[in-house]
Amino acid sequence: MAVINNRYDFVFFFDVKDGNPNGDPDAGNLPRIDAETGMGLTTDVCLKRKVRNFVQVVKRCEAPYDIFIKEKAVLNNLISDAYAKLEIDLEKIPADEKDGKKRNKKGEAQGSEISKGRKKMCEDFFDVRTFGAVMSTGANAGQVRGPIQMTFARSVEPIIALEHSITRVAKTTEERAETGGSEMGRKYTVPYGLYRAHGFISAHLAEQTGFSTEDLELFWNAMQQMFEHDHSAARGLMSTRKLIVFKHDNALGNKPAHELFERVTWKRTNDQFKPARDYTDYEILLDGETFPEIFKVVEVK
């Protein structure tokens, strides 16, 4: 598979309606908010999770598109499996004689073994060669710096978090069932929010991890469709609205990312003093002009 030769920078718009895009467990699962500005936040980790989930659905966790960070995965076992596939005996003492030293700890790779294990993890796991991973636990496959990095998403305008009381007539235990009545709970939603995130793709790091043109195509598909396979009652209606990709004509890039991002703006289409409640209340602009495409590639010279 061909490795990418171009640098990419991208702007990603998505919205949420009557849902919680990314709850904060340290705040009772309230939607994340910048306390000083009131802008809504969604972490880069949350967005990457949705990309991983999409790839799991499409590729069914089969190499070379398996997912390293997934539900119920035992990471150390996956690292050990990579060495087993390479037929590297981590119990052997001394380690590979080419390293010129004995094994420091049984079951743990060292020297040139680590680079082999790291390469194998990149070959088998899409998210390792895409986003990178810390794999220095257990059998030790070192660390990988991924070619794709994303920022937190921030709402374009302040949001408000609504708190709703909910009830449940079913009970968890017989003792609670005898008390009668309903059990109470809480649910938090954002009535509407349009969020903007930025991303960066390094051709140099792609070469190191083996991130290919086929991987890049899969990533773009995930960014456009990931919300369609991640619906839940808690998240309400979430949708990808615009994905604007700036493609440089070389690996180093032609312009700074911030200059490209400044070309993408937004404006309200209704009374700005009324709260936005739908995507039709906004327009996304590229160089001051609207465009119909959800996924648009802009060549940077």
N, C-alpha and C positions, 0 to 999 in steps of 0.2 A: 504494500500500500504506500502511495506517495505521501511524503511529509509536506506540510504546508510551507510555502516560501514567502508568504506575505504577512505583514503585521495587520491586525484588525483592531479597531476600537468601535464600541457600539453603545447605543442608547436604547433602553428598554422601558416601555410604558405598559403598565397593567393597572386594572382597577378592581375595586371590591365594592359590592353593594349588599348591605344588610348582612355583613359577616365580619369575622375577625381574621385578618390576613396573617397575623403572626403574634400570638399571645406571649406575654412576658410572665414566666412562671414565678418570678420574684415579686410580682405585683398582682397575684391572684388571677393570672392569665388575662389581664387587661391588654387591649391592643397597645403595642409599643408606641410611645409618643415622646417627641422632644419636649421636655418640660419647659424650655424657655420660649419656644416658638409655636408650640401646639401642632407642629407637623407630624404626621404619622410616619413610622419607621417599620421597615421589614428587613431582617438581617440577610446578609449574603448567604449564610448557612441555610436559611429557609429556602431561598431560591435554588441553591444547589441541590437541596433535598428533592425538590420537585423535578429537577432534571434527572437525577438518579432514578426516581420512581418511574419516569417516562421510559427511560432506557430499560429498566427491569421489565416493564410491560411489553415493550416492542421486541427485545432481544432475549427475554426469558432467562436471564442470568447465565448465559452460555458464553464461554470464552470465544473470542477475545472481548466480549462485551459484558462480562460479569461485573457485579458491583461489590466493591470492598466494604464500604460503609452502608450497611443495610440492616433492617430489623432482624434481631436475634442472631446476628453474625458474631462469631467468636474470632476476633481479629488475629490473635496469636496462632490459632489453628490454621487460618488461611495462609499466614506467612510460612508456617511449618510445611504446609502442603506444597507450596512453591518449591521449597528445597527438596522435598520428596520427588517432585516431578523432574527436577534437575539431577536426581540421584546423587545429591551431596549429603554425605553422612556427617551430621553435626555432632555425633557422639565420638567420632574418630579423634584420637590423640596421637601425634600432633595434628594440627590442621594442615591444609595444603602446604606442601614443602616449599612451594614457590613464594609463600609469604614469609618464610624464614623465621617462624616463631611457632611455639606450641600453642594449643588451644587454651584460651584463658578460662573458659567455662563450657562444660558439656551442654550440648543442645543450643548453643548460641553461635551464630556465624561471626566470622571475623575476616579481615583482610579482603582479598579478592572475592571471597564467597559473598560478601555483602553486595558488591556491585552486580554479581550474577543474580542474586535473589531480587535485587531492586529491578533489574531489567525484566526478569520473569513476571514480577508483579505488574509492571507497566504493560507487558504484552497481554496479560490475561484480564486485567481489570480496567474498564473504561474510565471510571472515576479517578483512578490513580494517575493514569497518563493524561487526564484532562485537568483535574483540580489539584493534583498532588496529594501526598499523604505522609504522615509520620508513622513509620513502621519499625521503629527502633526498640520495640518491646518484644518479648518472647524470643523467637529464633533470630530476630534482628535482620531486617532488610533495609535498614537505613531510612533516609528521608528523600522525598521527591517533591520538587517545586514544580507545580503544574503550570502549563502555558495559559490557562484561562483563569482570570481572577475577576471578581465582581465586587462592587461597592454595596453598602446598604442602599435599599430603596427608600426614598423620601417622598411623601405626598407633596404635590405642587401647591396645595393650600392647606391651612390648618384643618384638622379633623376633630370630630367630637365622638367620644366613646359612650354609647348608651348601655345602661345596665338593665337587664330584664329578669324578673323573678319567674322561675319555672317550677312546676310541681311534678311529682311522680306518685301514682297511686299504688304501684307495685312496691314491695318491701324486700330488703335484702336478707332478713332473718325472720324466723318465726316470732321472736320476741317483739320485734318492731311491728309485725303484722297484727299483733294483739292490741296495739295501741290505737289502731284505726287512723283515719285521716290520711293526709298526703305528706310526702317528704318534699322539702323545699330545696331549691337550688338557684344558681345564678348563671346568667349567660350575658356575654358582652358582644356588642356589634358596632361596626362603623356604618352609619347610614349610607355614605358614599365617600370614596376617596380614589383619586387618580394618583398613582405612584410612578416615580421615575428612578431608574437605576442605571449605572454605567458599568461597562465591562471592557476588558483588555485581553488581547490574544497575542502572545509572543511567539514568533516563528523560531527563535533561538531555543526557547524552552521546549517547543514542540519537537524539535530535532532531538533533544536529549531524552524525551519520554516516548518518542515514536508516535506522537499524535498526528494522525493522517488526515488527508482531505475527506475520506469517508467518515472519520470521527467528527470532523467539522460540520459536515452535512447533517449528521445525526444530531449534533448539538443545536444547530439552527432549527431543526424540526422540533426538538424538545422545547425550545424557548417559545415556539409558536403554539404548541399543542399541550403543554404540560398541565395547564389548568383543566383541560377537558377530561383528564383521567385522574383528577385529584379532588373531585367534589366531595363535600361533606356538609352536614348541617351547621357545623361551627363556622365554616369559612364562607357561607353564603354563596354569592355569585361572583366569581373571580374570572377575569378574562384578559388575555393578551390583546393590547390595543395597537401598539406600534413597536417595531424592531428595526431601527435604523443602523445599518452597518457601514462603517467607513473602512474601505479596503485600500491599503497603501500598496504601492507598486514594487515594494522591496521589503526585506526583513526588518530593517532599521526604522522604516517609516519616513514619511515626507513632512509631516507637521506634528506639533505637539497635540496630545489628545484633548486638552482643554479648549484649544482653538476650534477643533472639530465639534466638540460638544456644544459650544456656544452658538453654532449654526442651527441647533435644534431648540425651538422655543414653543410656547403654548399661549393660548389666549382664551378668555371666556367668550362664549357666544350669546349668553343671556345677561341679565342684570347682575353685575358683579357683587351687589350688596345682598343678593339672595343666595342661600346655600345651594351648592351644586348637588344634584341628586341623580345624575345620569351622565354617561359619556357624551351625549349630544350637547351638554353644557360647555364642552371644550372643543378646541381645534388644536391639532399638533402641526407645527410649521417647520419646514426645512428651508433655510435661506429666505424666510418670510413668506413662503408659499405653502399652501396645503397640498397634500398628495393622498391618493386613494389607497395605496398599498399598505398592507400590514407589515410585510417584510420588504425592506428596500435597501439595496446595496448601492453605495455611493463611492465611485472611484476617486481616489485622492492622488493627485499628481504632484 
